[in-house]
Amino acid sequence: MQTKLVHNSKNYELHRYPKTTATSLQAWSNAELLVLDYIKEKETNKIHIYNDRFGVWNSLLNTKNITTVWTYASQKKAIHQNLKRNNLQTEVAYKTPLEDLKDVELALIKIPKSLELFELFLNQIHTSSSKNTEVVCGFMTKYFSVSYLEIAKRYFNEVSQSKAWKKSRLLLLKSPKEIVEERTFLNTISFNNTILKQYYGVFSSNKIDIGTQFLLENIHVAPHETKILDVASGNGIIAKEIVAQNSEIQPTLLDDFNLAIASSKLNLPQKTTFICDDNLDTLNDATFDLVVSNPPFHFEHENNIEISQYLFSGVKRCLKKEGRFVLVANKHLNYKTYLSKLFKEIVVIATNDKFVVYECKSF
Ligand SMILES: C[S@@+](CC[C@H](N)C(=O)[O-])C[C@H]1O[C@@H](n2cnc3c(N)ncnc32)[C@H](O)[C@@H]1O
């Protein structure tokens, strides 16, 4: 994995967090470098940055007045580690995509996979824009589609593209539109007589995922299972349906994505504990009777089951001695191999042509 980057004659050492064994992956792409090259002559010192996944922009623009709009807890950790590693100032001004910004002059976006998230970013920028606001979006050409252009044109009068450089390109947005349609950026999903709300960009935007539905059809909570944890909880649907089986349940929900946690706060009762984190390290040992999950297996454009494997070892530690872990997975992922390294007993509760529901126990 390449970790050394030279920029403006300075050497930087940038790593990914979480670590990966995939040696082809690194902490930046040519899209971010192309953006840096484009803005090098710009006078403005005040920059808002989006989707700086591992902190390359926070590191290389460290002396500027930066506001970072963060989306993932793991992103914050990656940024912090890389700033520290390079002896740079580690205090970062963070905002979530739902907060108000102040006077956006120049915004940089590494275009996210989710079109909805891209739109949410542009709306946030637009709300705090003035006539000279400029947005510089970097992307790898293989991931681009005209839908990004269509979204950009809803918010900006001038939308153009740069020439390609090493398979990356820029989308340049200028002259914010005077009037744009006011929206809430919340999707509404109706499922089993309940209504769920979720912010743009959260997993499975218009319906409950079919894997999740399969898990819900096959999970029955025992009366003593009151301490439950939903790992990678998204909009909170799994915990919500489980709480409906027993009102004594005290749910804890954990997700890496701040908009997932913000969405689940709209859907679950107040007694719920919400944690925005990418691992279970802040939870005590032997706490839960039942852990449930539809775990992640890709991040943006990368398929990655290492994240789930790490989450599984956290689950094992946090389960009570007699507790159980019930999860749904795509059949082809063959999670049983990993789960059997951690748990004594793994039972297939249900299976269909696409999914499998496992129940794992340690006793
Ligand atoms: C397959 S979705 C399931 C969401 C929800 N449970 C459902 O069934 O609709 C996986 C979720 O994992 C989250 N995620 C990704 N990496 C994570 C990590 N390291 N820790 C916790 N959550 C993570 C994503 O943000 C996403 O919400």
The ligand as an SDF file (V2000), in Angstrom:
LIG
                    3D

 27 29  0  0  0  0  0  0  0  0999 V2000
  -26.3960   -3.4300    5.3840 C   0  0  0  0  0  0  0  0  0  0  0  0
  -26.6500   -1.8850    6.1840 S   0  0  0  0  0  0  0  0  0  0  0  0
  -27.8580   -2.3510    7.4110 C   0  0  0  0  0  0  0  0  0  0  0  0
  -28.6270   -1.1980    7.9610 C   0  0  0  0  0  0  0  0  0  0  0  0
  -29.8500   -1.5660    8.7970 C   0  0  0  0  0  0  0  0  0  0  0  0
  -29.4990   -2.4400    9.8770 N   0  0  0  0  0  0  0  0  0  0  0  0
  -30.8800   -2.2390    7.9210 C   0  0  0  0  0  0  0  0  0  0  0  0
  -31.0400   -3.4400    8.0390 O   0  0  0  0  0  0  0  0  0  0  0  0
  -31.5160   -1.5390    7.1190 O   0  0  0  0  0  0  0  0  0  0  0  0
  -25.1490   -1.7270    7.0230 C   0  0  0  0  0  0  0  0  0  0  0  0
  -24.9280   -0.4870    7.8850 C   0  0  0  0  0  0  0  0  0  0  0  0
  -23.5820   -0.6080    8.3900 O   0  0  0  0  0  0  0  0  0  0  0  0
  -23.0930    0.6850    8.6330 C   0  0  0  0  0  0  0  0  0  0  0  0
  -21.6450    0.5390    8.8470 N   0  0  0  0  0  0  0  0  0  0  0  0
  -20.6550    0.4630    7.9300 C   0  0  0  0  0  0  0  0  0  0  0  0
  -19.4770    0.2630    8.5460 N   0  0  0  0  0  0  0  0  0  0  0  0
  -19.7310    0.2040    9.8730 C   0  0  0  0  0  0  0  0  0  0  0  0
  -18.9320    0.0200   11.0270 C   0  0  0  0  0  0  0  0  0  0  0  0
  -17.6170   -0.1700   10.9430 N   0  0  0  0  0  0  0  0  0  0  0  0
  -19.5240    0.0310   12.2350 N   0  0  0  0  0  0  0  0  0  0  0  0
  -20.8570    0.2250   12.3610 C   0  0  0  0  0  0  0  0  0  0  0  0
  -21.6710    0.4160   11.2950 N   0  0  0  0  0  0  0  0  0  0  0  0
  -21.1220    0.3890   10.0820 C   0  0  0  0  0  0  0  0  0  0  0  0
  -23.5570    1.4730    7.4310 C   0  0  0  0  0  0  0  0  0  0  0  0
  -23.5490    2.8590    7.7120 O   0  0  0  0  0  0  0  0  0  0  0  0
  -24.9810    0.8820    7.2280 C   0  0  0  0  0  0  0  0  0  0  0  0
  -25.9230    1.6730    7.9090 O   0  0  0  0  0  0  0  0  0  0  0  0
  1  2  1  0
  2  3  1  0
  2 10  1  0
  3  4  1  0
  4  5  1  0
  5  6  1  0
  5  7  1  0
  7  8  2  0
  7  9  1  0
 10 11  1  0
 11 12  1  0
 11 26  1  0
 12 13  1  0
 13 14  1  0
 13 24  1  0
 14 15  1  0
 14 23  1  0
 15 16  2  0
 16 17  1  0
 17 18  1  0
 17 23  2  0
 18 19  1  0
 18 20  2  0
 20 21  1  0
 21 22  2  0
 22 23  1  0
 24 25  1  0
 24 26  1  0
 26 27  1  0
M  CHG  2   2   1   9  -1
M  END
$$$$
